[in-house]
Amino acid sequence: MYEWIRAFHIIFMVTWFAGLFYLPRLYVYHAMPENKPSFELFKIMERRLLAIMTIGAVLTAMFGLWMIILSEGVILQMSWFHAKALLLVFLIAYHLMCWQIMQDFRVDKNKHNHKWYRYFNEIPGVLLILIVIFAAVKPF
């Protein structure tokens, strides 16, 4: 049963990351003044994508917690998991930042230019690489 739970954990993690990769890319386009005619469409797309990626995040967390329970807490004693958990805190903070940025765009109060969002868009890729390495390789 543990392998099935892990499979669903990975499936919903992929869903979550798809949103984390695409939503900031929408922000890049939303922040470009030449795209002003599309701003209302971006607002709809951003809201829907945030909802889907939040569902992915919640289900990822649920299946992750289920794996911890099935392991009888053994996972919680492993150093690689502590590192992964710290990165997950950063990932959740990034997700919440995406939500806040979406709120700013919804009321036309964007605070950054498209170049800033291009850099912001790289953060989940770095986190994904590190999280997968800790979970798969378990380097310590």
C-alpha positions as CSV (number, residue, x, y, z in Angstrom):
1,M,0.0,0.0,0.0
2,Y,2.9,2.4,0.8
3,E,4.0,2.3,-2.9
4,W,0.5,3.4,-4.1
5,I,0.5,6.2,-1.6
6,R,3.9,7.3,-2.8
7,A,2.8,7.2,-6.4
8,F,-0.2,9.5,-5.7
9,H,2.1,11.8,-3.6
10,I,4.3,12.1,-6.7
11,I,1.4,12.5,-9.1
12,F,0.0,15.4,-7.1
13,M,3.5,16.9,-6.6
14,V,3.8,17.0,-10.4
15,T,0.4,18.8,-10.6
16,W,1.5,21.3,-8.0
17,F,4.8,22.0,-9.7
18,A,3.1,22.4,-13.1
19,G,1.2,25.3,-11.6
20,L,4.3,26.7,-9.8
21,F,6.1,26.7,-13.1
22,Y,3.3,28.2,-15.2
23,L,1.7,30.8,-12.9
24,P,4.8,33.0,-12.6
25,R,5.2,32.7,-16.4
26,L,1.6,34.2,-16.6
27,Y,2.8,37.0,-14.3
28,V,5.7,37.7,-16.7
29,Y,3.1,38.4,-19.5
30,H,0.7,40.1,-17.2
31,A,3.4,42.6,-16.1
32,M,4.2,43.6,-19.7
33,P,2.3,46.8,-20.6
34,E,1.9,45.8,-24.2
35,N,-0.3,43.0,-23.1
36,K,-2.8,45.3,-21.4
37,P,-5.7,44.2,-23.6
38,S,-5.3,40.7,-22.2
39,F,-5.1,41.6,-18.5
40,E,-8.6,40.5,-17.7
41,L,-8.0,37.2,-19.4
42,F,-4.7,36.8,-17.4
43,K,-6.7,37.4,-14.1
44,I,-9.1,34.5,-14.9
45,M,-6.3,32.2,-16.0
46,E,-4.2,33.0,-12.8
47,R,-7.2,32.5,-10.5
48,R,-8.0,29.1,-12.1
49,L,-4.4,27.9,-12.1
50,L,-3.9,28.9,-8.5
51,A,-6.9,26.9,-7.5
52,I,-5.6,23.8,-9.4
53,M,-2.1,24.1,-8.0
54,T,-3.5,24.6,-4.5
55,I,-5.5,21.3,-4.8
56,G,-2.3,19.7,-6.0
57,A,-0.4,21.1,-3.0
58,V,-3.0,19.9,-0.5
59,L,-3.2,16.4,-2.0
60,T,0.6,16.2,-2.1
61,A,0.7,17.1,1.6
62,M,-2.1,14.6,2.5
63,F,-0.3,11.7,0.7
64,G,3.0,12.8,2.2
65,L,1.5,12.7,5.7
66,W,0.0,9.4,5.0
67,M,3.4,8.0,4.1
68,I,4.8,9.4,7.4
69,I,2.0,7.6,9.3
70,L,2.5,4.3,7.4
71,S,6.2,4.5,8.2
72,E,5.3,4.8,11.9
73,G,7.2,8.1,12.0
74,V,10.5,6.6,11.0
75,I,10.8,9.1,8.1
76,L,10.7,11.9,10.7
77,Q,14.0,10.7,12.2
78,M,16.0,10.8,8.9
79,S,18.3,13.8,8.2
80,W,17.4,13.9,4.5
81,F,13.7,14.4,5.4
82,H,14.6,17.3,7.7
83,A,16.3,19.0,4.7
84,K,13.4,18.2,2.4
85,A,10.9,19.6,5.0
86,L,12.9,22.8,5.2
87,L,12.7,23.2,1.4
88,L,9.0,22.4,1.6
89,V,8.6,25.4,4.0
90,F,10.2,27.6,1.3
91,L,8.0,26.0,-1.4
92,I,4.8,26.8,0.6
93,A,6.1,30.4,1.2
94,Y,6.6,30.7,-2.6
95,H,3.1,29.3,-3.2
96,L,1.7,31.9,-0.8
97,M,3.7,34.7,-2.5
98,C,2.1,33.6,-5.8
99,W,-1.3,34.0,-4.2
100,Q,-0.4,37.5,-2.9
101,I,0.9,38.5,-6.3
102,M,-2.3,37.3,-7.9
103,Q,-4.2,39.4,-5.4
104,D,-2.2,42.4,-6.4
105,F,-2.8,41.8,-10.1
106,R,-6.5,41.4,-9.5
107,V,-6.8,45.0,-8.2
108,D,-4.3,46.3,-10.8
109,K,-1.6,46.9,-8.1
110,N,1.3,45.0,-9.6
111,K,4.6,45.9,-7.9
112,H,7.2,44.3,-10.2
113,N,8.2,44.4,-13.9
114,H,8.3,41.4,-16.2
115,K,12.0,41.0,-15.7
116,W,11.5,40.5,-11.9
117,Y,9.0,37.8,-12.6
118,R,11.4,36.0,-15.0
119,Y,13.8,35.6,-12.0
120,F,11.0,34.8,-9.6
121,N,9.9,32.0,-12.0
122,E,13.2,30.2,-11.5
123,I,12.8,29.5,-7.8
124,P,10.5,26.4,-8.0
125,G,12.9,24.8,-10.4
126,V,15.7,25.0,-8.0
127,L,13.5,23.8,-5.1
128,L,12.3,20.9,-7.2
129,I,15.8,19.7,-8.0
130,L,16.8,19.8,-4.4
131,I,13.7,18.2,-3.1
132,V,13.9,15.3,-5.5
133,I,17.6,14.8,-4.8
134,F,16.8,14.6,-1.0
135,A,13.8,12.3,-1.5
136,A,15.3,10.0,-4.1
137,V,19.1,9.9,-3.3
138,K,18.8,10.5,0.5
139,P,22.4,11.9,0.6
140,F,22.5,11.9,4.4
